[in-house]
Amino acid sequence: MLWDKLKEFKENRIIILTTHFMEEADYLGDRIAIMGDGRIKTCGTSMFLKNRFGVGYTLDIFTDGND
């Protein structure tokens, strides 16, 4: 898998990777920066970001009971 090769290759190196996928950033990154409007909004380890912002979204769906 490409991710495993990148993880193996990054030892003793600095690699800058851009992605829209948090799962990829979580697996590959030692530090993750989140950008918005062309600026870095926050930066830290995966665990820091999860503790500060949560681990995902919750979708609640309500119906009125009619099909």
All heavy atoms as a GROMACS GRO file, in nm:
protein
  543
    1MET      N    1   0.085  -0.118   0.000
    1MET     CA    2   0.000   0.000   0.000
    1MET      C    3   0.090   0.124   0.000
    1MET      O    4   0.192   0.128   0.067
    1MET     CB    5  -0.091  -0.004   0.123
    1MET     CG    6  -0.182   0.111   0.140
    1MET     SD    7  -0.277   0.086   0.292
    1MET     CE    8  -0.415   0.184   0.260
    2LEU      N    9   0.050   0.224  -0.074
    2LEU     CA   10   0.128   0.346  -0.086
    2LEU      C   11   0.150   0.413   0.049
    2LEU      O   12   0.258   0.463   0.078
    2LEU     CB   13   0.060   0.442  -0.184
    2LEU     CG   14   0.131   0.575  -0.205
    2LEU    CD1   15   0.271   0.554  -0.261
    2LEU    CD2   16   0.050   0.664  -0.297
    3TRP      N   17   0.046   0.415   0.132
    3TRP     CA   18   0.059   0.478   0.264
    3TRP      C   19   0.170   0.412   0.345
    3TRP      O   20   0.247   0.481   0.412
    3TRP     CB   21  -0.071   0.469   0.341
    3TRP     CG   22  -0.182   0.555   0.291
    3TRP    CD1   23  -0.184   0.631   0.177
    3TRP    CD2   24  -0.308   0.573   0.352
    3TRP    NE1   25  -0.304   0.694   0.164
    3TRP    CE2   26  -0.383   0.660   0.271
    3TRP    CE3   27  -0.366   0.523   0.467
    3TRP    CZ2   28  -0.512   0.700   0.302
    3TRP    CZ3   29  -0.495   0.562   0.497
    3TRP    CH2   30  -0.567   0.650   0.416
    4ASP      N   31   0.179   0.280   0.341
    4ASP     CA   32   0.284   0.210   0.415
    4ASP      C   33   0.422   0.246   0.362
    4ASP      O   34   0.516   0.263   0.441
    4ASP     CB   35   0.262   0.058   0.408
    4ASP     CG   36   0.134   0.015   0.479
    4ASP    OD1   37   0.099   0.078   0.581
    4ASP    OD2   38   0.070  -0.080   0.431
    5LYS      N   39   0.437   0.257   0.232
    5LYS     CA   40   0.565   0.295   0.172
    5LYS      C   41   0.605   0.436   0.214
    5LYS      O   42   0.720   0.462   0.246
    5LYS     CB   43   0.560   0.284   0.020
    5LYS     CG   44   0.556   0.143  -0.030
    5LYS     CD   45   0.687   0.074   0.002
    5LYS     CE   46   0.684  -0.069  -0.051
    5LYS     NZ   47   0.796  -0.147  -0.004
    6LEU      N   48   0.509   0.530   0.213
    6LEU     CA   49   0.538   0.666   0.256
    6LEU      C   50   0.578   0.670   0.404
    6LEU      O   51   0.671   0.741   0.442
    6LEU     CB   52   0.418   0.757   0.232
    6LEU     CG   53   0.394   0.799   0.089
    6LEU    CD1   54   0.260   0.870   0.076
    6LEU    CD2   55   0.506   0.888   0.038
    7LYS      N   56   0.507   0.594   0.485
    7LYS     CA   57   0.538   0.590   0.628
    7LYS      C   58   0.679   0.535   0.651
    7LYS      O   59   0.754   0.585   0.734
    7LYS     CB   60   0.433   0.506   0.702
    7LYS     CG   61   0.430   0.533   0.850
    7LYS     CD   62   0.299   0.484   0.908
    7LYS     CE   63   0.293   0.520   1.051
    7LYS     NZ   64   0.186   0.608   1.086
    8GLU      N   65   0.716   0.434   0.575
    8GLU     CA   66   0.850   0.374   0.584
    8GLU      C   67   0.956   0.474   0.534
    8GLU      O   68   1.061   0.489   0.595
    8GLU     CB   69   0.853   0.248   0.499
    8GLU     CG   70   0.983   0.176   0.494
    8GLU     CD   71   0.976   0.057   0.398
    8GLU    OE1   72   0.872  -0.012   0.395
    8GLU    OE2   73   1.075   0.036   0.326
    9PHE      N   74   0.928   0.544   0.426
    9PHE     CA   75   1.023   0.635   0.363
    9PHE      C   76   1.047   0.761   0.445
    9PHE      O   77   1.154   0.821   0.438
    9PHE     CB   78   0.972   0.673   0.224
    9PHE     CG   79   1.063   0.765   0.148
    9PHE    CD1   80   1.181   0.717   0.093
    9PHE    CD2   81   1.030   0.899   0.131
    9PHE    CE1   82   1.265   0.802   0.022
    9PHE    CE2   83   1.114   0.983   0.060
    9PHE     CZ   84   1.231   0.935   0.006
   10LYS      N   85   0.950   0.804   0.528
   10LYS     CA   86   0.961   0.932   0.598
   10LYS      C   87   1.059   0.931   0.714
   10LYS      O   88   1.094   1.037   0.765
   10LYS     CB   89   0.824   0.980   0.645
   10LYS     CG   90   0.772   0.908   0.768
   10LYS     CD   91   0.640   0.968   0.811
   10LYS     CE   92   0.599   0.911   0.943
   10LYS     NZ   93   0.482   0.976   0.996
   11GLU      N   94   1.107   0.815   0.753
   11GLU     CA   95   1.200   0.809   0.866
   11GLU      C   96   1.324   0.894   0.838
   11GLU      O   97   1.387   0.882   0.734
   11GLU     CB   98   1.241   0.663   0.891
   11GLU     CG   99   1.296   0.642   1.029
   11GLU     CD  100   1.304   0.495   1.065
   11GLU    OE1  101   1.208   0.422   1.035
   11GLU    OE2  102   1.406   0.456   1.120
   12ASN      N  103   1.355   0.985   0.931
   12ASN     CA  104   1.468   1.079   0.921
   12ASN      C  105   1.454   1.176   0.804
   12ASN      O  106   1.553   1.226   0.752
   12ASN     CB  107   1.601   1.004   0.911
   12ASN     CG  108   1.627   0.919   1.033
   12ASN    OD1  109   1.602   0.962   1.146
   12ASN    ND2  110   1.674   0.798   1.014
   13ARG      N  111   1.331   1.205   0.762
   13ARG     CA  112   1.305   1.299   0.654
   13ARG      C  113   1.186   1.389   0.691
   13ARG      O  114   1.106   1.355   0.777
   13ARG     CB  115   1.270   1.226   0.525
   13ARG     CG  116   1.385   1.151   0.464
   13ARG     CD  117   1.338   1.081   0.336
   13ARG     NE  118   1.446   1.017   0.267
   13ARG     CZ  119   1.491   0.895   0.295
   13ARG    NH1  120   1.438   0.825   0.391
   13ARG    NH2  121   1.592   0.844   0.226
   14ILE      N  122   1.177   1.497   0.621
   14ILE     CA  123   1.058   1.582   0.631
   14ILE      C  124   0.984   1.569   0.500
   14ILE      O  125   1.040   1.591   0.393
   14ILE     CB  126   1.096   1.729   0.656
   14ILE    CG1  127   1.165   1.743   0.791
   14ILE    CG2  128   0.973   1.818   0.648
   14ILE    CD1  129   1.223   1.880   0.816
   15ILE      N  130   0.858   1.531   0.507
   15ILE     CA  131   0.773   1.520   0.389
   15ILE      C  132   0.652   1.609   0.411
   15ILE      O  133   0.587   1.602   0.515
   15ILE     CB  134   0.727   1.374   0.366
   15ILE    CG1  135   0.847   1.284   0.340
   15ILE    CG2  136   0.627   1.367   0.252
   15ILE    CD1  137   0.811   1.136   0.327
   16ILE      N  138   0.624   1.692   0.314
   16ILE     CA  139   0.503   1.775   0.319
   16ILE      C  140   0.402   1.714   0.224
   16ILE      O  141   0.429   1.698   0.105
   16ILE     CB  142   0.534   1.921   0.282
   16ILE    CG1  143   0.634   1.980   0.382
   16ILE    CG2  144   0.405   2.002   0.276
   16ILE    CD1  145   0.683   2.117   0.347
   17LEU      N  146   0.288   1.678   0.278
   17LEU     CA  147   0.182   1.611   0.203
   17LEU      C  148   0.055   1.693   0.216
   17LEU      O  149   0.019   1.733   0.327
   17LEU     CB  150   0.160   1.470   0.260
   17LEU     CG  151   0.040   1.394   0.209
   17LEU    CD1  152   0.069   1.343   0.068
   17LEU    CD2  153   0.010   1.276   0.300
   18THR      N  154  -0.010   1.720   0.106
   18THR     CA  155  -0.140   1.787   0.113
   18THR      C  156  -0.248   1.686   0.078
   18THR      O  157  -0.230   1.602  -0.009
   18THR     CB  158  -0.148   1.906   0.016
   18THR    OG1  159  -0.131   1.860  -0.117
   18THR    CG2  160  -0.042   2.010   0.048
   19THR      N  161  -0.359   1.694   0.149
   19THR     CA  162  -0.470   1.602   0.128
   19THR      C  163  -0.599   1.664   0.177
   19THR      O  164  -0.597   1.754   0.263
   19THR     CB  165  -0.445   1.467   0.198
   19THR    OG1  166  -0.552   1.378   0.168
   19THR    CG2  167  -0.434   1.481   0.349
   20HIS      N  168  -0.709   1.618   0.125
   20HIS     CA  169  -0.841   1.657   0.174
   20HIS      C  170  -0.897   1.549   0.267
   20HIS      O  171  -1.006   1.566   0.320
   20HIS     CB  172  -0.938   1.678   0.057
   20HIS     CG  173  -0.910   1.801  -0.020
   20HIS    ND1  174  -0.961   1.923   0.013
   20HIS    CD2  175  -0.833   1.822  -0.130
   20HIS    CE1  176  -0.920   2.014  -0.073
   20HIS    NE2  177  -0.841   1.955  -0.161
   21PHE      N  178  -0.822   1.441   0.285
   21PHE     CA  179  -0.873   1.326   0.359
   21PHE      C  180  -0.807   1.317   0.497
   21PHE      O  181  -0.688   1.291   0.509
   21PHE     CB  182  -0.849   1.197   0.280
   21PHE     CG  183  -0.914   1.200   0.145
   21PHE    CD1  184  -0.841   1.226   0.031
   21PHE    CD2  185  -1.051   1.182   0.132
   21PHE    CE1  186  -0.900   1.231  -0.093
   21PHE    CE2  187  -1.113   1.188   0.008
   21PHE     CZ  188  -1.036   1.213  -0.104
   22MET      N  189  -0.887   1.337   0.601
   22MET     CA  190  -0.834   1.336   0.737
   22MET      C  191  -0.781   1.198   0.776
   22MET      O  192  -0.686   1.188   0.854
   22MET     CB  193  -0.940   1.383   0.837
   22MET     CG  194  -0.964   1.532   0.830
   22MET     SD  195  -0.814   1.631   0.851
   22MET     CE  196  -0.767   1.589   1.018
   23GLU      N  197  -0.840   1.092   0.724
   23GLU     CA  198  -0.790   0.958   0.754
   23GLU      C  199  -0.646   0.943   0.707
   23GLU      O  200  -0.561   0.888   0.777
   23GLU     CB  201  -0.878   0.852   0.688
   23GLU     CG  202  -0.831   0.710   0.714
   23GLU     CD  203  -0.912   0.606   0.639
   23GLU    OE1  204  -0.998   0.641   0.557
   23GLU    OE2  205  -0.886   0.488   0.664
   24GLU      N  206  -0.617   0.995   0.589
   24GLU     CA  207  -0.483   0.990   0.534
   24GLU      C  208  -0.386   1.074   0.617
   24GLU      O  209  -0.276   1.030   0.650
   24GLU     CB  210  -0.485   1.040   0.389
   24GLU     CG  211  -0.356   1.026   0.314
   24GLU     CD  212  -0.373   1.064   0.168
   24GLU    OE1  213  -0.441   1.164   0.136
   24GLU    OE2  214  -0.316   0.991   0.086
   25ALA      N  215  -0.427   1.194   0.653
   25ALA     CA  216  -0.344   1.280   0.736
   25ALA      C  217  -0.320   1.217   0.873
   25ALA      O  218  -0.208   1.223   0.926
   25ALA     CB  219  -0.410   1.418   0.752
   26ASP      N  220  -0.421   1.155   0.929
   26ASP     CA  221  -0.411   1.090   1.059
   26ASP      C  222  -0.310   0.976   1.055
   26ASP      O  223  -0.227   0.961   1.145
   26ASP     CB  224  -0.548   1.038   1.100
   26ASP     CG  225  -0.554   0.984   1.242
   26ASP    OD1  226  -0.468   1.022   1.324
   26ASP    OD2  227  -0.645   0.907   1.271
   27TYR      N  228  -0.312   0.897   0.949
   27TYR     CA  229  -0.223   0.781   0.938
   27TYR      C  230  -0.079   0.822   0.909
   27TYR      O  231   0.015   0.768   0.966
   27TYR     CB  232  -0.274   0.687   0.828
   27TYR     CG  233  -0.192   0.561   0.815
   27TYR    CD1  234  -0.205   0.457   0.906
   27TYR    CD2  235  -0.101   0.546   0.712
   27TYR    CE1  236  -0.130   0.342   0.894
   27TYR    CE2  237  -0.025   0.431   0.699
   27TYR     CZ  238  -0.040   0.329   0.790
   27TYR     OH  239   0.035   0.215   0.779
   28LEU      N  240  -0.061   0.921   0.822
   28LEU     CA  241   0.073   0.954   0.774
   28LEU      C  242   0.141   1.067   0.849
   28LEU      O  243   0.263   1.076   0.852
   28LEU     CB  244   0.068   0.990   0.625
   28LEU     CG  245   0.031   0.877   0.530
   28LEU    CD1  246   0.009   0.931   0.390
   28LEU    CD2  247   0.138   0.771   0.530
   29GLY      N  248   0.063   1.157   0.908
   29GLY     CA  249   0.122   1.279   0.962
   29GLY      C  250   0.164   1.270   1.108
   29GLY      O  251   0.093   1.216   1.191
   30ASP      N  252   0.281   1.325   1.136
   30ASP     CA  253   0.323   1.344   1.275
   30ASP      C  254   0.262   1.473   1.329
   30ASP      O  255   0.227   1.482   1.445
   30ASP     CB  256   0.475   1.352   1.284
   30ASP     CG  257   0.544   1.224   1.239
   30ASP    OD1  258   0.493   1.115   1.273
   30ASP    OD2  259   0.646   1.233   1.170
   31ARG      N  260   0.253   1.573   1.241
   31ARG     CA  261   0.186   1.700   1.272
   31ARG      C  262   0.094   1.731   1.155
   31ARG      O  263   0.130   1.711   1.040
   31ARG     CB  264   0.286   1.813   1.291
   31ARG     CG  265   0.366   1.799   1.420
   31ARG     CD  266   0.468   1.910   1.435
   31ARG     NE  267   0.413   2.039   1.398
   31ARG     CZ  268   0.400   2.142   1.482
   31ARG    NH1  269   0.436   2.128   1.606
   31ARG    NH2  270   0.352   2.256   1.441
   32ILE      N  271  -0.023   1.783   1.186
   32ILE     CA  272  -0.123   1.812   1.084
   32ILE      C  273  -0.161   1.959   1.096
   32ILE      O  274  -0.189   2.008   1.205
   32ILE     CB  275  -0.248   1.724   1.104
   32ILE    CG1  276  -0.210   1.576   1.094
   32ILE    CG2  277  -0.357   1.760   1.004
   32ILE    CD1  278  -0.320   1.482   1.140
   33ALA      N  279  -0.160   2.028   0.983
   33ALA     CA  280  -0.206   2.166   0.979
   33ALA      C  281  -0.337   2.169   0.900
   33ALA      O  282  -0.348   2.106   0.796
   33ALA     CB  283  -0.103   2.257   0.913
   34ILE      N  284  -0.435   2.241   0.951
   34ILE     CA  285  -0.563   2.256   0.883
   34ILE      C  286  -0.571   2.398   0.831
   34ILE      O  287  -0.551   2.494   0.906
   34ILE     CB  288  -0.680   2.223   0.977
   34ILE    CG1  289  -0.670   2.076   1.019
   34ILE    CG2  290  -0.814   2.253   0.909
   34ILE    CD1  291  -0.774   2.032   1.119
   35MET      N  292  -0.599   2.408   0.700
   35MET     CA  293  -0.603   2.538   0.636
   35MET      C  294  -0.745   2.577   0.597
   35MET      O  295  -0.829   2.492   0.571
   35MET     CB  296  -0.517   2.537   0.509
   35MET     CG  297  -0.371   2.516   0.537
   35MET     SD  298  -0.270   2.525   0.388
   35MET     CE  299  -0.285   2.700   0.350
   36GLY      N  300  -0.769   2.705   0.596
   36GLY     CA  301  -0.895   2.761   0.548
   36GLY      C  302  -0.869   2.900   0.496
   36GLY      O  303  -0.790   2.975   0.554
   37ASP      N  304  -0.929   2.935   0.384
   37ASP     CA  305  -0.909   3.066   0.323
   37ASP      C  306  -0.762   3.097   0.298
   37ASP      O  307  -0.717   3.211   0.313
   37ASP     CB  308  -0.972   3.177   0.408
   37ASP     CG  309  -1.121   3.160   0.424
   37ASP    OD1  310  -1.186   3.123   0.324
   37ASP    OD2  311  -1.174   3.185   0.535
   38GLY      N  312  -0.683   2.992   0.266
   38GLY     CA  313  -0.542   3.011   0.232
   38GLY      C  314  -0.451   3.033   0.351
   38GLY      O  315  -0.334   3.066   0.334
   39ARG      N  316  -0.501   3.013   0.472
   39ARG     CA  317  -0.421   3.033   0.593
   39ARG      C  318  -0.430   2.912   0.684
   39ARG      O  319  -0.533   2.845   0.689
   39ARG     CB  320  -0.469   3.157   0.670
   39ARG     CG  321  -0.456   3.285   0.593
   39ARG     CD  322  -0.496   3.403   0.680
   39ARG     NE  323  -0.491   3.526   0.607
   39ARG     CZ  324  -0.382   3.602   0.595
   39ARG    NH1  325  -0.270   3.565   0.651
   39ARG    NH2  326  -0.386   3.714   0.525
   40ILE      N  327  -0.325   2.888   0.760
   40ILE     CA  328  -0.327   2.780   0.858
   40ILE      C  329  -0.416   2.823   0.974
   40ILE      O  330  -0.392   2.927   1.036
   40ILE     CB  331  -0.185   2.745   0.907
   40ILE    CG1  332  -0.106   2.684   0.791
   40ILE    CG2  333  -0.191   2.648   1.025
   40ILE    CD1  334   0.038   2.652   0.824
   41LYS      N  335  -0.519   2.743   1.001
   41LYS     CA  336  -0.613   2.773   1.109
   41LYS      C  337  -0.571   2.710   1.241
   41LYS      O  338  -0.593   2.764   1.348
   41LYS     CB  339  -0.754   2.726   1.073
   41LYS     CG  340  -0.810   2.790   0.948
   41LYS     CD  341  -0.833   2.938   0.969
   41LYS     CE  342  -0.900   2.998   0.847
   41LYS     NZ  343  -0.933   3.138   0.864
   42THR      N  344  -0.514   2.589   1.233
   42THR     CA  345  -0.465   2.520   1.352
   42THR      C  346  -0.363   2.416   1.309
   42THR      O  347  -0.359   2.377   1.194
   42THR     CB  348  -0.580   2.455   1.432
   42THR    OG1  349  -0.531   2.408   1.557
   42THR    CG2  350  -0.643   2.340   1.355
   43CYS      N  351  -0.281   2.375   1.404
   43CYS     CA  352  -0.175   2.279   1.374
   43CYS      C  353  -0.146   2.199   1.501
   43CYS      O  354  -0.152   2.252   1.611
   43CYS     CB  355  -0.050   2.355   1.329
   43CYS     SG  356   0.085   2.246   1.280
   44GLY      N  357  -0.118   2.071   1.484
   44GLY     CA  358  -0.083   1.989   1.599
   44GLY      C  359  -0.081   1.842   1.563
   44GLY      O  360  -0.099   1.804   1.447
   45THR      N  361  -0.062   1.761   1.663
   45THR     CA  362  -0.065   1.617   1.641
   45THR      C  363  -0.210   1.573   1.617
   45THR      O  364  -0.305   1.646   1.648
   45THR     CB  365  -0.011   1.541   1.762
   45THR    OG1  366  -0.098   1.564   1.874
   45THR    CG2  367   0.132   1.581   1.797
   46SER      N  368  -0.225   1.455   1.566
   46SER     CA  369  -0.358   1.400   1.542
   46SER      C  370  -0.438   1.396   1.672
   46SER      O  371  -0.555   1.434   1.676
   46SER     CB  372  -0.346   1.260   1.482
   46SER     OG  373  -0.470   1.201   1.469
   47MET      N  374  -0.375   1.351   1.780
   47MET     CA  375  -0.445   1.340   1.909
   47MET      C  376  -0.485   1.478   1.962
   47MET      O  377  -0.595   1.496   2.014
   47MET     CB  378  -0.357   1.268   2.011
   47MET     CG  379  -0.431   1.229   2.137
   47MET     SD  380  -0.579   1.128   2.110
   47MET     CE  381  -0.511   0.984   2.038
   48PHE      N  382  -0.398   1.578   1.947
   48PHE     CA  383  -0.430   1.714   1.990
   48PHE      C  384  -0.554   1.765   1.916
   48PHE      O  385  -0.648   1.818   1.976
   48PHE     CB  386  -0.312   1.809   1.963
   48PHE     CG  387  -0.348   1.954   1.975
   48PHE    CD1  388  -0.358   2.014   2.099
   48PHE    CD2  389  -0.372   2.030   1.861
   48PHE    CE1  390  -0.393   2.149   2.110
   48PHE    CE2  391  -0.407   2.164   1.871
   48PHE     CZ  392  -0.418   2.223   1.996
   49LEU      N  393  -0.557   1.746   1.783
   49LEU     CA  394  -0.670   1.794   1.703
   49LEU      C  395  -0.798   1.720   1.738
   49LEU      O  396  -0.906   1.781   1.746
   49LEU     CB  397  -0.638   1.781   1.555
   49LEU     CG  398  -0.522   1.868   1.505
   49LEU    CD1  399  -0.489   1.833   1.361
   49LEU    CD2  400  -0.551   2.014   1.520
   50LYS      N  401  -0.790   1.589   1.761
   50LYS     CA  402  -0.909   1.511   1.798
   50LYS      C  403  -0.962   1.554   1.934
   50LYS      O  404  -1.083   1.567   1.954
   50LYS     CB  405  -0.877   1.362   1.800
   50LYS     CG  406  -0.862   1.305   1.661
   50LYS     CD  407  -0.823   1.159   1.669
   50LYS     CE  408  -0.800   1.101   1.531
   50LYS     NZ  409  -0.757   0.961   1.536
   51ASN      N  410  -0.873   1.578   2.030
   51ASN     CA  411  -0.916   1.622   2.163
   51ASN      C  412  -0.978   1.761   2.158
   51ASN      O  413  -1.073   1.789   2.231
   51ASN     CB  414  -0.799   1.620   2.261
   51ASN     CG  415  -0.758   1.480   2.301
   51ASN    OD1  416  -0.838   1.386   2.295
   51ASN    ND2  417  -0.634   1.463   2.340
   52ARG      N  418  -0.924   1.847   2.074
   52ARG     CA  419  -0.972   1.984   2.068
   52ARG      C  420  -1.100   2.000   1.986
   52ARG      O  421  -1.190   2.075   2.022
   52ARG     CB  422  -0.864   2.074   2.012
   52ARG     CG  423  -0.903   2.219   2.011
   52ARG     CD  424  -0.787   2.310   1.998
   52ARG     NE  425  -0.835   2.447   1.999
   52ARG     CZ  426  -0.767   2.548   1.951
   52ARG    NH1  427  -0.648   2.529   1.902
   52ARG    NH2  428  -0.816   2.668   1.956
   53PHE      N  429  -1.108   1.927   1.874
   53PHE     CA  430  -1.219   1.948   1.780
   53PHE      C  431  -1.312   1.829   1.766
   53PHE      O  432  -1.410   1.836   1.694
   53PHE     CB  433  -1.164   1.986   1.642
   53PHE     CG  434  -1.084   2.112   1.644
   53PHE    CD1  435  -0.946   2.107   1.635
   53PHE    CD2  436  -1.145   2.235   1.657
   53PHE    CE1  437  -0.870   2.223   1.637
   53PHE    CE2  438  -1.071   2.352   1.659
   53PHE     CZ  439  -0.933   2.346   1.650
   54GLY      N  440  -1.281   1.718   1.828
   54GLY     CA  441  -1.364   1.599   1.815
   54GLY      C  442  -1.313   1.509   1.705
   54GLY      O  443  -1.217   1.541   1.635
   55VAL      N  444  -1.378   1.394   1.688
   55VAL     CA  445  -1.329   1.295   1.593
   55VAL      C  446  -1.416   1.284   1.468
   55VAL      O  447  -1.391   1.200   1.385
   55VAL     CB  448  -1.316   1.156   1.659
   55VAL    CG1  449  -1.210   1.157   1.765
   55VAL    CG2  450  -1.448   1.110   1.716
   56GLY      N  451  -1.517   1.366   1.455
   56GLY     CA  452  -1.601   1.356   1.336
   56GLY      C  453  -1.732   1.429   1.352
   56GLY      O  454  -1.750   1.508   1.445
   57TYR      N  455  -1.820   1.400   1.263
   57TYR     CA  456  -1.951   1.463   1.262
   57TYR      C  457  -2.058   1.363   1.306
   57TYR      O  458  -2.043   1.244   1.288
   57TYR     CB  459  -1.986   1.512   1.122
   57TYR     CG  460  -1.897   1.623   1.073
   57TYR    CD1  461  -1.790   1.595   0.989
   57TYR    CD2  462  -1.920   1.754   1.110
   57TYR    CE1  463  -1.707   1.697   0.943
   57TYR    CE2  464  -1.838   1.856   1.065
   57TYR     CZ  465  -1.733   1.827   0.981
   57TYR     OH  466  -1.651   1.926   0.937
   58THR      N  467  -2.166   1.416   1.357
   58THR     CA  468  -2.282   1.335   1.391
   58THR      C  469  -2.399   1.386   1.308
   58THR      O  470  -2.423   1.506   1.301
   58THR     CB  471  -2.317   1.349   1.541
   58THR    OG1  472  -2.205   1.306   1.618
   58THR    CG2  473  -2.436   1.265   1.576
   59LEU      N  474  -2.469   1.295   1.245
   59LEU     CA  475  -2.585   1.329   1.164
   59LEU      C  476  -2.709   1.277   1.234
   59LEU      O  477  -2.722   1.157   1.257
   59LEU     CB  478  -2.573   1.267   1.024
   59LEU     CG  479  -2.694   1.284   0.932
   59LEU    CD1  480  -2.716   1.432   0.900
   59LEU    CD2  481  -2.673   1.203   0.805
   60ASP      N  482  -2.798   1.367   1.272
   60ASP     CA  483  -2.925   1.330   1.333
   60ASP      C  484  -3.035   1.354   1.231
   60ASP      O  485  -3.045   1.462   1.172
   60ASP     CB  486  -2.954   1.414   1.458
   60ASP     CG  487  -2.853   1.388   1.568
   60ASP    OD1  488  -2.817   1.271   1.588
   60ASP    OD2  489  -2.812   1.485   1.634
   61ILE      N  490  -3.119   1.252   1.209
   61ILE     CA  491  -3.229   1.264   1.114
   61ILE      C  492  -3.359   1.241   1.189
   61ILE      O  493  -3.374   1.142   1.262
   61ILE     CB  494  -3.216   1.160   1.000
   61ILE    CG1  495  -3.086   1.185   0.923
   61ILE    CG2  496  -3.336   1.166   0.908
   61ILE    CD1  497  -3.057   1.081   0.819
   62PHE      N  498  -3.452   1.334   1.174
   62PHE     CA  499  -3.582   1.323   1.239
   62PHE      C  500  -3.689   1.319   1.132
   62PHE      O  501  -3.680   1.386   1.031
   62PHE     CB  502  -3.605   1.445   1.330
   62PHE     CG  503  -3.503   1.458   1.439
   62PHE    CD1  504  -3.391   1.537   1.420
   62PHE    CD2  505  -3.516   1.390   1.558
   62PHE    CE1  506  -3.295   1.550   1.519
   62PHE    CE2  507  -3.421   1.402   1.658
   62PHE     CZ  508  -3.310   1.482   1.638
   63THR      N  509  -3.792   1.241   1.158
   63THR     CA  510  -3.906   1.237   1.066
   63THR      C  511  -4.033   1.266   1.145
   63THR      O  512  -4.035   1.256   1.268
   63THR     CB  513  -3.920   1.100   0.997
   63THR    OG1  514  -3.952   1.001   1.095
   63THR    CG2  515  -3.791   1.061   0.926
   64ASP      N  516  -4.138   1.297   1.072
   64ASP     CA  517  -4.265   1.322   1.138
   64ASP      C  518  -4.349   1.194   1.151
   64ASP      O  519  -4.463   1.198   1.195
   64ASP     CB  520  -4.343   1.431   1.065
   64ASP     CG  521  -4.376   1.392   0.923
   64ASP    OD1  522  -4.346   1.277   0.882
   64ASP    OD2  523  -4.431   1.477   0.849
   65GLY      N  524  -4.290   1.081   1.110
   65GLY     CA  525  -4.360   0.952   1.122
   65GLY      C  526  -4.438   0.915   0.998
   65GLY      O  527  -4.486   0.803   0.986
   66ASN      N  528  -4.456   1.006   0.903
   66ASN     CA  529  -4.526   0.977   0.778
   66ASN      C  530  -4.425   0.927   0.676
   66ASN      O  531  -4.315   0.975   0.667
   66ASN     CB  532  -4.596   1.101   0.723
   66ASN     CG  533  -4.704   1.149   0.818
   66ASN    OD1  534  -4.771   1.069   0.882
   66ASN    ND2  535  -4.719   1.280   0.829
   67ASP      N  536  -4.467   0.828   0.596
   67ASP     CA  537  -4.376   0.777   0.493
   67ASP      C  538  -4.373   0.866   0.375
   67ASP      O  539  -4.428   0.912   0.302
   67ASP     CB  540  -4.415   0.635   0.452
   67ASP     CG  541  -4.382   0.538   0.567
   67ASP    OD1  542  -4.310   0.577   0.659
   67ASP    OD2  543  -4.428   0.424   0.560
   0.00000   0.00000   0.00000
